[in-house]
Amino acid sequence: MAPPSLRWSAYEHEHIERGSDWFWALGIIAVCAALTSILFNNILFALLILVAATTLGLLANRPPELHEFEISERGIRVANTLHSYDEIIAFWVDEESANAPLLLVDTVKFMSPNLIIPLDGVEPAEVRNYLRERAEERPMQEPLSHRILEFFGL
């Protein structure tokens, strides 16, 4: 018999402190790439590079948020957003990820088709057993885009 619900809190990502050298390198690379783009008469791309670098710098400096997670009879709740089992295509508990075990969920939602949920503070086997009764378990991998963002500490 599965428990009524599983609840835990976890940070959205592992925060990596960046020194001033990292920000200087980001700025120098962005300015050089923007100047190169201007030399090739592509001013719009130069602006895009500068905006992207500024955004990357701001996000890298921001500490991660602590999110509340819950798996219940209604679905999977991430913060204030409930993903009902009707929206879930499949799930996978990845216990071999680099930092902590992850719950990977494939949904039908257009803007957030993949959920990557850290399983800090909850037993991965409990999560797997609970979800097996409600959704299909299918092997998945963490998306490349998520790994790239983790590499940059975002």
Buried (B, 14 or more C-beta within 10 A) or exposed (E): EBEEEBBBEBBBBEBEEBEEEBBEEBBEEBBEBBEEBBEEEBEEBBEEBBEEBEEBBEEBEEEBEEBEBBBBEEBBBBEEEEBEEEBBEBBBBBEEBEEBBBBBBBBEEEEEEBBBBBBBEBEBEBBBBBBEEBBEEEEBEBEEEBEEBBEBBB
